[in-house]
């Protein structure tokens, strides 16, 4: 298997997977905490907020990839 070079660590897909993994890990670690706000667990609220974070990350990923592809074509 090839080593991950500095360029690979800056690949948008790898960056996005790392960020999403960290967010998911935080929610899963926090899940057993039975703290409720408005009748909903804080972990549930975190998952709701994460939807918008994931949406922003997806838009960022698409824009980033488009710019990289444009740069390669020139």
N, C-alpha and C positions, 0 to 999 in steps of 0.2 A: 504494500500500500504506500502511496506517495505521501510525503510529509506535507502538512498544511503550511504553505508559505504565507508571508505577510499579506500578499495579494489575496489569497483565499480567505483570510480572516476578514477582509473588507468586502467580501462578496455579499450582496444584499440578502440573498437567501439564508446564508449562515447567520448573519446579524439578526434577521427577523426570527429565526428559529430559536436563537439564544434568548432574545428578549421575551418571546412567548413562553418559553420554558421557565424562565425566572418568574414571570407573572403567575403561571399555573402552579408552580411550586409554592409560591407565597399563599395562594388561595387554598391549596390542599393542606398545607401545614396549619393554616388558620381555621380550617373547617370545624374542628371539634369545639372551638370556643363558642359557647352558647350566649353570645351577646346579641340582643335583639334591638333593632331600631324600627319603629313603625310596624312591629309584628313580624319583621323579616330579619333573618340572621345577617350579621355584618358580612359574612362570607357570601351570602346571596347578593347583598348590595355591591360587594367587590366584583362579583361576576357580572353584574349589570353594568357597572362602570367600565369593566374590562372590555365589554363589547365595543364601546366607543374607542377605547385604546387600540383594539385589534383593527377596527375600521380605519383609524388614522394610520396605523402601521401598514396596512394593506395598500392604502393610497400612496403612502410614502414609497413603498416597495415598487409599485408599478411605475411611478414617476422616475425613481432611481434607475430601474432597469431600462426604461425608455431612453434616458439620457446616456446610459452606458452603451446601449445598442447604436444610438445615433453617433456617439463618439467613435465607435469601432468602424462604422460605415464610412466615415470621412477619411 
